[in-house]
Structures are given as C-alpha cells and as structure tokens.
Amino acid sequence: MRRIVSLAAGLVLLSLASQAGAETATVTRDWQFKEAGHAVLRLENLVGDLRVERGTAAGFHISVKVTAEADSQAAAQSLAEAVQFNTRDTGSDGSFEVLLPEDRFPVIYRQGASHGWFDRSYVRYLGERRRISGDASEGVRIRVDILVRAPAEATLRARNLLGNSTADGFSGDLRLDGTSGRLSSMNGSGKVDLDAGSGAVEVATHDGEVRADTGSGHVTIRDCRCHIVADTGSGGVEITGGEGDIDADTGSGQVKVHGFKGSVRADTGSGGVVVTGSSGARELVADTGSGGVSVSGDLSSLTKLDIDTGSGGVTLQATAWPVMEIVVDTGSGRKQVDVPGATVTTDRHGRIIVGIGTGGPRGVIDTGSGSVQMSTVTAGD
C-alpha cells in the first residue's frame, strides 16, 4: 500500500540564521525498509544531494534532511514541514518519492538556473512539469538531502534531478539519473549506470560493468576492471588505468585512454583519440569526423585494427606489433613506416600494404586528410 507521510510534530527541528539574514529550518527523519534476499528500491528526489553507501542490514535504510529558508523562522519551519513522502515497502520491492506540493512550492529555487519571464526553466518530475528559477526571491528555497544505506547485491534506481549524486562501496545493480549536477561512484562492484543531463560523470575503482552518459559534461573513469561504455554529447572522455574493454563515443570532445589493458573502440564527431600505454588490446577501433588518432604501447595482441579519420593524422608507436597486414590509405597526407622486419608494398590504388609476419588478419588505417606514421619504440620511451 502506498502512503503519504507529512513531516509534522515529533520530527527533529533545528533552526539557525543564514548569512543573508534569512531564517533556516532543518528537519531530519529515518526509514528502515524490510529485509529481503534481493532488495530493490526506486527513489525520486527533485532538489538536493544524494549519497549512497554500503549498509550492514539486509534492507535499505534512508536518512533524510530537509532544509528550508524563508524570511521568518515560522515561514521556514512551515515549508520544511510541508515536504511529504510517498513510500512503498514490500521487502523485495520498494519505492521512495519526495513530494513537494505545488501549492506550497510553485517555483523551486536552484542556484545557477535561468530566471525571468522570457528565460524560464522546467523539469519533468513524477509526471508533472515543475518550474525552476535561479532567482532566490522568486523560487522557494528548499532542498532535500538523502543518505541511502544499501544492502549487498541490491538494486537501486535513483533519480535525483537537481543536485549531486554519489555512491561509495555500492555492490549490486545501481542506476543514478540527474538533470544537472555531478554523478559519481567509487569502490563499487556489479553494474553501475550513471546518466546526467548536464554534469560531470566520475567512476573510480569499480569491478564489473560501467555505463556513463552525459548530454553535456566530462566523463572520467579510473582503475576499473570493467566493460566500460562512455557517451557524451559535448565533453571529453578520460580513462586511466584498469582493464577490460572500452566503448567511448563523443559528439564533440576528445577520448583519452592511458595505461588501460584491453580493447578500445572510440568514435568522435569532433575530437581526437589518444591511447597511451596500451596493452592486451585485441581490438583497436577509432573513428573521428575531425581529429587525429595517436596510439602507443604493446599492440602485439591485436586481431582487429580499424582507424578512420575524416580530417586528422594517425600515429602508431608500438613496443611490439601484431601479426597483421595493414592497409594504409590517405586522401592527402604523408605515409611513413618504420617497422623492422615488415614488408611495405604499394597497390594499384596508391595504398601501401604493411605486412608484419605472415598469415595474420587485415587491418585498415584510412584518413581523408592527414598523414600516417607507424614506428617502433622501446618500452618506457
């Protein structure tokens, strides 16, 4: 059964004055969800920060802090008490929704949001369109900060639209959604899916699967033993350390991978691809509309090489090469090959064929406009 719970008497109320002279009321409350073998929780919050930690109980534990500001103490307290919650707890499946009744919260204040009659901002929340304003005198100054302690191997689906969301030590299946704000996960395992409308996405020290998606923001991932899928409309992708395989896609931004063991597949509309310290990669695929590709490291494990640039040069510097026949084709640009023991021939189309060993697969390097350089280097150079 779903129930609406209003914050009323019996809750902890703390009051203090802000530096701007407004009065502040703070309300806190806790919920403990039933134990279950495989706990599932769906959470919705409009404004505030969300933190997810590893819990010790079998069920989810939620702590909420509501902070309201107004011109008087009575008004601030009234706003804090007006926040409501919808909860459902069947043990194996639960939900938690923060409700801001529109009659009390017609416009929500969010620092940095647009404001004014001709520049209004809206978000969809719980099936309704809610107005957001960056003008503190126009919007209601309210925030709901949430701490979730999740059991091991849990499933959590959390939408925290206006604020930062952070997970530390989560184990299981995690999805964090946000419209604005930073999304991050660290020291986790299992599956993590971070989806930001506009904001940075960060993952560190994860074991399992990582999906990172932002419309406008930078994706940073380090020290993950993962299958990684990273996608940003406008912003770069940077992956450091770890092992597994990578699929990275940017509309406008660079893809940088350093010290990663495993395959790399990268696609950029506008931006280069830089892979350094590569090892253990069976696939190296890079496609750029506008931008160069630079790869260095031990390439001896490659069974697939496919590099295509619309406009940009390609540089391969290998400490070890695969057994492979590599076709190099440039619309306009210089071709330079320094691979000891390789055979270099030119076909009737003007492409050069670099044969490294015998009997290997065929690789392709193709530039619309840009030079190609292949060279052998010593490890550590």
KOLDONU-455842 format. One record per atom (N, C-alpha, C, CB): x, y, z. Coordinates in steps of 0.02 Angstrom, whole numbers, plus 50000, padded with zeros to 5 digits. Atoms other than C-alpha are relative to their C-alpha. Glycine has a CB too. Example, Ala and Ser with C-alpha at 12.3 -4.5 7.8 and 13.67 -1.06 7.14 Angstrom:
% KOLDONU-455842
500454994150000
506154977550390
500455006050000
499505000150062
499584994149997
506844994750357
499615005550037
500205002349929
This chain:
% KOLDONU-455842
500434994050000
500005000050000
500445006250000
499525000050062
499624993850002
500635017449958
499725004650053
499965003449930
500244995349949
500565030550093
500395006549994
500074997050071
499694993450000
500935049150104
500125001950072
499555005449964
499804998449932
501885054450258
500215007250002
500574995350025
499814993149992
501955072750308
500495000750058
499385004550011
499554998549945
503365079450413
499645004450049
500665003449974
500394996349951
502505085250572
500334999650067
499284997350004
499745000049932
502695085650760
500354993550014
499455001350052
499625006049982
503925073350833
500644999449960
499584993949989
499385000150038
505255076550699
500505004850033
499875002049927
499474995849972
506905084550743
500025006549962
500684996449999
499984993450032
506865103250707
500595003950028
499345003950011
499434996049981
508455113250708
499965006649962
500674996349985
500064993450032
508485131950672
500655003850006
499425004050030
499424995649998
509865143950627
499905005549948
500664996049987
500064994350046
510065160450537
500544999549947
500055006750038
499525000050053
510915161150368
500365006649997
499674998449933
499604993950005
512235173950323
499615005649965
500644998749962
500384994950036
510985182750209
499445003050041
499724997149936
500524997349957
509825186050355
499364996049999
499865006949980
500605004250002
508525173050305
500044994950056
499944996549931
500045005049947
507945160450433
499994993049968
499385001150044
499945006950026
508285141750410
499694995150049
500734998349986
500275005649960
507325126550473
500254993549970
499225000350003
499755006450022
508035109050463
499614994450033
500754999250015
500395005649976
507025093050480
500354993649979
499275000349972
499695006350017
507755075450487
499524994350016
500664999150039
500425005949989
506935058350475
500344993949971
499305001049970
499705006450022
507415039950451
499464994949984
500474997350054
500435005750017
506605024750369
500434993749996
499625001349932
499675006550009
507125006550382
499534995549961
500194996850068
500405004450042
506474995450242
500094992750022
500175000849926
499985007049980
506074977050270
500594996349969
499354996749981
499475004250027
507404963850246
499734995849943
500304995550055
500185004250056
507404954150084
500634996949972
499625004049945
499425003350029
508534941849995
500315004149944
499824993249975
499764995850054
508664953349844
499605006550001
499954996449930
500384993849989
508144971049889
500025004449938
500285003850060
500064995350056
507524983149755
499685006450026
499574996949942
500284993649980
507205001649782
500025004949942
500385002950061
500044994550049
506635015549665
499905006550038
499434998849949
500004993849962
506965033049728
499945006049953
500645000650043
500094993950039
506415050149663
500085006050046
499295000249966
499914993849963
507025067049725
500105005749951
500614999550049
499974994450047
506865084149644
500615004350011
499385004250006
499464995349989
508155095149729
500374998250065
499745007350003
499585001949943
509595091149847
500534995149978
499574997050056
499475004750014
511075079349857
499824993150024
500665002350031
500125007049983
511015060349862
500674996650011
499594996449944
499415004049986
512325049149941
499784992850013
500415002850060
500155007149991
512305030149931
500614996650029
499794996749932
499465003649967
513355019350048
499824992750010
500185003350067
500135007049984
513545000950087
499734999550071
500654995849993
500315000949934
512394996350231
500194993350030
499255000649995
499865006249965
512524982550359
499374995650009
500305001550069
500635003749993
510674977350366
499804997149932
499445004550028
500235003150062
509764966650237
499545004649959
499634993550016
500444995450035
508544980650193
500325006949993
499345000650037
499774993150009
508794998550135
499855004150063
499685003249938
500124995049948
508985012150266
500085006949968
500504999150060
500004993350031
508575030150216
499975005350055
499405000849951
500004994149956
509015046050310
499895006249957
500665000550041
500184994050038
508275062550251
500125006250042
499264999749976
499934993549969
508745080450292
499685005149955
500755001750013
500354994750037
507545094050234
500235006750027
499224999250006
499794993349980
508195111950236
499595005149962
500765001049988
500404994850030
507065126850204
500235006850024
499244999050016
499834993149983
507465145450201
499415004549984
500635002349963
500544995150011
506225159650217
500175006350039
499304997250021
499874993649967
506105177450281
499894999850075
499575005449970
500125000549928
505485171850452
500094992750021
499305002650019
499925006749974
505775156850564
499364995949991
500205000250073
500635003550006
503935152350561
499874997749929
499425004450024
500105001750070
503875152650371
500464994349979
500105006149955
499535005250017
505445141950356
499784993250029
500705001750025
500235006249968
504775129150479
499394997249964
499845001250073
500605002250036
503115128550387
500184996749934
499535005949989
499795003050063
503995125050222
500324993150011
500505004649964
499675006549986
505075111150297
499494994750016
500505000850058
500515004849981
503525102850370
499534998349942
499595002750058
500455001150057
502605104150202
500264994649953
499905006449962
499725005350041
503785091650119
499694993350020
500784999750005
500335006449988
502945074550102
500394994449966
499275000149975
499665005850028
503505056950059
499494994649982
500534997250048
500375005950020
502715042649964
500474994050007
499735000649926
499585005949992
503405025750018
499614993649988
500324999950069
500285006750007
503075007749973
500544995150019
499744998749927
499515004749974
503934993350061
499694993150004
500275002250069
500245006949997
503554975250020
500574995250017
499694997949933
499425004149986
505284969150070
500434999049938
499794993350028
499615001350060
505844963349898
499965005749949
499774993649968
500094994650048
505224978949807
499745006150036
499514997949942
500214994149964
505104996549873
500095006349958
500395000750064
499924993650033
504955014649820
499995005550052
499455001149947
499954994349955
505325031449899
499985006249957
500654999750044
500094994050040
504695047849825
499955006150045
499384999449955
500054993649965
504965065449889
499485004349964
500695003650003
500544996050029
503405076049861
500045007250024
499324997050019
500024992849985
503425094949851
499355002749971
500645003849969
500664997950025
501585100049837
500045006849964
499495000550057
499924994050041
501415113149701
499685006250031
499714998849931
500304994149969
500285124349805
500485003250050
499344998150034
499514997249954
501705126449931
500675001449965
500114995350058
499364999350034
503145125049807
499885001149925
500454993750011
500174998850070
502545133049643
500625000949956
499565006149994
499374999050036
504325137849591
500564997950048
500105007549976
499455002549959
505895129049657
500635004049984
500124992449988
499364996450010
507485139149683
500574995049990
500155004650060
499405003950013
509065131549609
500545004749977
499884994449947
499464995350017
510685141549608
500284998449931
500554999850053
499735000950067
511305144249431
499474998849947
500474994450000
500535000950049
509625140849348
499815006649969
499384996650032
500234993950032
508915153349225
499405002850037
499844998749925
500584996949969
507595165649280
499775005949958
500165002250073
500294994650040
506495179249213
499434997549956
500545003349957
500605001950037
504895179349112
500164996749933
499585006149988
499855002550066
505745175848944
500534994450002
500255005649956
499495005149995
507005163049009
499844995350058
500715003150009
500235004449947
506075150249113
500264992949990
499245000150004
499775006950002
506695132849157
499484995450032
500684999350035
500465005049974
505635117349185
500334993149999
499354999949959
499805007050001
505955099149229
499384995650009
500534998550055
500535004949989
504835083749224
500154996050062
499924995449938
499905003649937
504625076249396
499354996750021
500255004850055
500585003949981
503405062549443
499405001549955
499825001450073
500534999050049
502415065449285
499755007149992
499444995750017
500224993150004
502245084249309
500585004549978
499735002450068
499494995150019
503145099349238
500075005050057
499805003649934
499874995549944
503955109149379
500485005549979
500284996150061
499594994250019
504685126449361
500575001050049
499565006349997
499394998849962
506465130249420
500245007149986
500554994749983
499764993150009
507175147749448
500665001050037
499485005050025
499374998149968
508905154449486
499945006450041
500535000849948
500134993949961
508115169549572
499744998050069
499495004849964
500195002149932
508065166649761
499385003650025
500575001150047
500594996449978
506705179749782
499374997449966
500085007549986
500575002650037
505585170749656
499864992750018
500125000549925
500095007149986
505875152249696
499994998650075
500554996049967
500005002349930
505545143049859
500664996750014
499404995150013
499335002549983
507195139349945
499924993750044
500415005450038
500105006549967
507055120849987
500494995149970
499264997549991
499595005550024
508205105849974
499894994050045
500745002049997
500095006249963
508055087650024
500624995749986
499344996349978
499405004150007
509715078750053
499864993150028
500605003450037
500185006949984
509605059750060
500634995750006
499524997249947
499485005149992
510775046350126
499664993249997
500395000850068
500275006850006
510385028450070
500564995150018
499744998749927
499555005549984
511245013750152
499704993749970
500114999150078
500275005550040
511034999050033
500324993450020
500105001449925
499715006549985
511254980550070
500414997449941
499454995050017
499605002950053
512484970049969
499554996749948
500494994850029
500355003150056
511894964149797
499305002849991
499964992550009
500654996850007
510444976449799
499925003049930
499915005550054
500154996350061
509604985149653
499715006850019
499504996149953
500224993249985
509405004049664
499935004049936
500485003550050
500134995450057
508615015549534
499835006850030
499424997349954
500104993549967
508795033549591
500025005649949
500545001150055
500014993950040
508275049549501
500045005850049
499355000549955
499894994149958
508985064749590
500145005749952
500594998950052
499964995750058
508645078549466
500465006050008
499335002349982
499634993749992
509405094449537
500464999550060
499515006150009
499525000949946
510935090249639
500514994749982
499654998250064
499485005050010
512465079149653
499774993350028
500665002350032
500145006849976
512315060249673
500664996250003
499484996449954
499375003549989
513735049849745
499874993250031
500475004150045
500035006749971
513915031149779
500704998050022
499704994949950
499365002449974
515315023749885
499914993050029
500285004950054
500035006849975
515525005049907
499384996249982
500075000050073
500625003550019
513905000049821
500174993549965
499565004549954
499915006650030
513774981649772
499334997849973
500284994950051
500635002350030
512424975849650
499875003349934
499435001350048
500224997050063
511464984949514
499765007150016
499424995749966
500134993049982
511475003949525
499895004249938
500595002950042
500104994950052
510735017349413
499865006650034
499424998049952
500104993249976
510895035849453
499845004549940
500625002650039
500204995250052
509975048849346
500005007050029
499314998149970
500044993149978
510135067649357
499935004749941
500625001950040
500054994950052
509675083049257
500605004750001
499355004050008
499404996049993
511065093849325
500354997950064
499835007750001
499625002249942
512445090249449
500474994449981
499544997850055
499495005250011
513895078049463
499744993350023
500655001850037
500165006949982
513615059249464
500654996250009
499554996649947
499375003549989
514975048349539
499894993550038
500495004450038
500005006349964
515315030749601
500724997950012
499624994549961
499325002349984
516855023749688
499964993750042
500405005550038
499925006049959
517425007349765
499404995349995
500105001950072
500605004050009
515944998049691
500144993649962
499485003949965
499975006250039
515584981249609
499314998649972
500264994150043
500625001450033
514254974549494
499895004649940
499425000650049
500174995850057
513354985649369
499845007050026
499404997149961
500154993149983
513355004649381
499845003849935
500595003450039
500244996350058
512415015949259
499875007150023
499354996749968
500064993049981
512625034749276
499785004149939
500675002750029
500294996350056
511565046149165
499855007150021
499354996549973
500074993049981
511725065049178
499765004049940
500665002950027
500214995550053
510805078149077
500555004949982
499365003750019
499424995550008
512185090849102
500384999850066
499785007349981
499605000749940
513565087449225
500534994849990
499574998450061
499455004750005
515155077749252
499794993250026
500615002650038
500115006849977
515155058849274
500694997150017
499644995649945
499355002649976
516545050549376
499914993150030
500305004950052
500005006749972
516905032349417
500734998250018
499704994749951
499335001949979
518405025849516
499974993350036
500315005450045
499915006449966
518935008349569
499354996050002
500265001150072
500625004050006
517484997849506
500184993349968
499465003749958
499915006750028
517364979249465
499344997649973
500284995150054
500635002250029
516014974049343
499865003449934
499445001350047
500214996550060
515134984949215
499855007250015
499384996549969
500114992849991
515115003949196
499695002849937
500655003650017
500294996150055
513955014349087
499955007250024
499304997249979
499994993049982
514225033049091
499755004149941
500725002350021
500324996350055
513145045048989
499855007050025
499364996449975
500184993149983
513035064048995
499885003949936
500555003350042
500144995850058
512255076248874
500525005349990
499325003250006
499504994750004
513495089748916
500424999550064
499685007149992
499575000849941
514935085649033
500564995349985
499604997650059
499415004150009
516575076549054
499904993350035
500635003650027
500025006649969
516705057849090
500714998150020
499704994749951
499345002049974
518165052249200
499934993250034
500285005350049
500035006849973
518465033849240
500724997850014
499644995049952
499325002449985
519985026449329
499984993650040
500395005550037
499875006149961
520595009849395
499394995550004
500235001750070
500595004450002
519094999549339
500174993549963
499415003549967
499975006550034
519084981049296
499304998849972
500234994050049
500694999250023
517574983149184
499944999449925
499735006650022
500234998150066
516664983149023
499745007150007
499454995149971
500154992849993
516545002149000
499655002549937
500645004150014
500344996450054
515285011448893
499935007250022
499304996749983
500014992949982
515515030348896
499765004049941
500705002450023
500314996150054
514485042748795
499885007150025
499334996749976
500144993049983
514475061748800
499855003949936
500595003250038
500174995950058
513625073748681
500505005549989
499315002950008
499524994650004
514785088048720
500454999650061
499655007049995
499545000949945
516295084248827
500474994349985
499624998750066
499505005150012
517795072948837
499894993850042
500685002750012
499985006349962
518055055148898
500734998650017
499684994149960
499315001549979
519615051149000
499994993850045
500315006150039
499975006449964
520005033449061
500724998550016
499694994349958
499325001149977
521545029649164
500044993550039
500245006050044
499905006249965
522175012749221
499434995149989
500085001350074
500525005050003
521134997049239
500094995249942
499345003349995
500005004850054
520734982949119
499304997749984
500444993950017
500655002150024
519294975749019
499935001849927
499445003250042
500084997350068
518624984048861
499595006350003
499674994849952
500274993249999
518045001448815
499625001349935
500555005350010
500374997050056
516695008648701
499875007350019
499334996249984
500064992949983
516815027748701
499745003949939
500675002950024
500324996250054
515775040048599
499925007250023
499324996849979
500114993049985
515835058948598
499755003649938
500665003450026
500224995950055
514875071148490
500525005449985
499335003350016
499484994850006
516155084748523
500444999550062
499695007149993
499555000849944
517635080548632
500514994649987
499624998550064
499455004750009
519235070548647
499904993750042
500665003350018
499975006249961
519405052448703
500744998750017
499694994049961
499325001349977
520965049248808
500014993850044
500295006250039
499945006249962
521465032148873
500744999050017
499724993849960
499315000849980
523045029248974
500084994050046
500265006350035
499845005649956
523765013249047
499454995050008
500185002650066
500565004649997
522245002649006
500194993549966
499365003049969
499875006650030
522384983948973
499354997349971
500294995050053
500605002450032
521104978648846
499835003849937
499415000350047
500204997150064
520184983448687
499715006950008
499504995449965
500264993250001
519725001348643
499645001149934
500575005350011
500394997950058
518335006748525
499755007150014
499404995049985
500154993049987
518125025548508
499735003349937
500625003850025
500324996450056
517025036748399
499905007250022
499334996649979
500104993049984
517085055648399
499765003749937
500665003250027
500214995750055
516155068048292
500515005449986
499335003150014
499494994950004
517405081648329
500454999350061
499695007149995
499545001049945
518905077448435
500464994249986
499624998850065
499515005150013
520445066648437
499934994050047
500695002850006
499965005949959
520795049448509
500744998950017
499704993749964
499325001049977
522365047048614
500024993950047
500285006350036
499925006049959
522835029848683
500734999150015
499704993749964
499305000849981
524465028348781
500064994350049
500275006650031
499885005549953
525225013748875
499524994249989
499945002450071
500475005350014
524065001448788
500334993150007
499715000849929
499775006949998
524224982748819
499404995449999
500444998650063
500535005149998
523194966948796
499395001549957
499794999150068
500584998250040
522054975048667
499934995349940
500055007349975
500145004150058
521274963048542
499675004149944
499564994050018
500314995650049
520294976948457
500225007250013
499234999550002
499884992849997
520804994848419
499635003149942
500775001649998
500444997050051
519435004248327
499925007350018
499314996349996
500074992849988
519425023248310
499725003349938
500685003250020
500324996650056
518315034048201
499895007350022
499324996649980
500094993049984
518415053048203
499775003849938
500675003150027
500194995750055
517495065548096
500535005449989
499335003350015
499484994950002
518775078848138
500444999150061
499705007249996
499555001049944
520265074448245
500494994449985
499624998550064
499495005050012
521855064248247
499944994150047
500695003050007
499975006149958
522195046948320
500734998650015
499664994049965
499325001649978
523765043148421
499974994150047
500345006250033
500015006149960
524115025948494
500724998050014
499624994349964
499345002649982
525625019548589
499934994450050
500455005750028
500005005549952
526035003748685
500154993449966
499344999650035
499915006750025
526114984948660
499384998049960
500144994950058
500565001550044
525004981048510
500004992849976
500005004749941
499905006750026
525504962848490
499384995650004
500574996750037
500605004249993
523804955848544
499455001749950
499725000750070
500534997750044
522814964948409
499814994649948
500225006349964
500275004050055
521694954648296
499555004349956
499614993950027
500414995450040
520674969648235
500285007050008
499264999750022
499774993150001
521354986748186
499615003749946
500775000449987
500404996250047
520194999348105
499995007350023
499274997149995
499954993049983
520605017848110
499805004249940
500735001950023
500274995950054
519665030848007
499935007150025
499324997249974
500084992949982
519835049748016
499765003849938
500675003050027
500214995650054
518895062247910
500525005349987
499335003250015
499484994950005
520175075547947
500444999350062
499705007249995
499545000949944
521675071248056
500504994549986
499624998550064
499475004950010
523295061648060
499954994150047
500675003350007
499985006049959
523645044448132
500734998450016
499664994049963
499345001949978
525165039748235
499964993750042
500335005750041
499955006149961
525545022148296
500734999150021
499754993849960
499335001349973
527055019448410
499964993850043
500275006250041
500095006449967
527225001348462
500664997450028
499704995049953
499435003849974
528414992148576
500014993049972
499984999850077
500065006550032
527784976148494
499405000249953
499924994250052
500524999750051
526734973448337
499644993349994
500305002049932
500365006350012
525404960548295
500204997049933
499235001150002
499955003050066
525504948148153
499385002349961
500044992150004
500574996850033
524424957848031
500225003249935
499695005450046
499904996250062
524284965247857
499595006450007
499784995949936
500334993649987
523884983747875
499995004049935
500375004050056
500104995950059
523174993747730
499965007350021
499364997949961
499974992949982
523605012247740
499785004149940
500715002050023
500274996050054
522585024347635
499895007150025
499334997049973
500104993049981
522665043347644
499755003849939
500655003150027
500234995750053
521665055647541
500535005249982
499345003550019
499434995550009
523045068347566
500414999850064
499765007449983
499585000449941
524495066047683
500584995249989
499604997950061
499405003950006
526195058147705
499924993350035
500615003850028
500005006749969
526435039547744
500724998450018
499704994649951
499335001649976
527935034547849
499964993750043
500315005950040
500025006549965
528275016647908
500704998250022
499694994549955
499365002249972
529705011448023
499854994050046
500365005850039
500165006149964
529294993548073
500504994749978
499254997649987
499485004950020
530824982048072
499704993249983
500514999250057
500225006550022
530524965947976
499365000049959
499914995650058
500624999650037
528924972047894
500155000949925
499565005750025
499964998750071
528644971847706
499525005749984
499834993649959
500414994350019
527974987747628
499945000249924
500305006750027
500124999750071
527174987547456
499445005049985
499814992949973
500524995350021
526024998947356
499554996649950
500305006649970
500465003250048
524454992847269
499815004949945
499374997450036
500164995850058
523684999747110
499575006150017
499634995849949
500404994249979
522585011747210
500425005250037
499434997750044
499574995349965
524085020347287
500034998950075
499795007049987
499985001649928
523805012447458
500644996050014
499374996050022
499435004249983
525285004947548
499764994350044
500555004250037
500175006149963
525174987447621
500604998350043
499814994149951
499465001549953
526204984347777
499884992950026
500015005150059
500075006849978
526464965747806
500464998650059
500164995249942
499625001549939
527004961047982
499894992650015
499795004650061
500095007149993
527314942447994
499594997249942
499674998350067
500395003150053
526274930447889
499384996750029
500424994949961
500615003649982
524504923847897
499555003650048
500184993650028
500414996449952
523764937348007
499395003349968
500415005350034
500594996550026
522124947047990
500195006649966
499505001350056
499884993750034
521954963047889
499765005850043
499665000149931
500194993849966
521944980047974
499975005749950
500505001650056
500104994350045
521474996847898
500145006550038
499285000049971
499914993149977
522085014647926
499815004549941
500735001450026
500264996050055
521135027447822
499905007250025
499334997149972
500094993049983
521255046447830
499745003749938
500665003250026
500224995750055
520265058547723
500515005549987
499325003150016
499494994850005
521535072047759
500444999450062
499695007149994
499545000749943
523035068147869
500534994849985
499624998150062
499445004550011
524685059147875
499944993850044
500675003550013
499985006149961
525035041547941
500734998450016
499674994149962
499325001849979
526575036948042
499974993850044
500345006050038
499935006049961
527005019648107
500734999150019
499724993849962
499305000649979
528565017448212
500064995450059
500295006950017
499865004549945
529365005348333
500405003850053
500384993849976
499674996549945
529885011948504
500194994950053
499565005650030
499805004249944
530715004648658
499545001250058
500735001450019
500444999349941
529635001148810
500305005050048
499904993250035
499784994849955
529725015948928
500155006649967
500594997750037
499894993750035
530025028748791
499395004550003
500194998749927
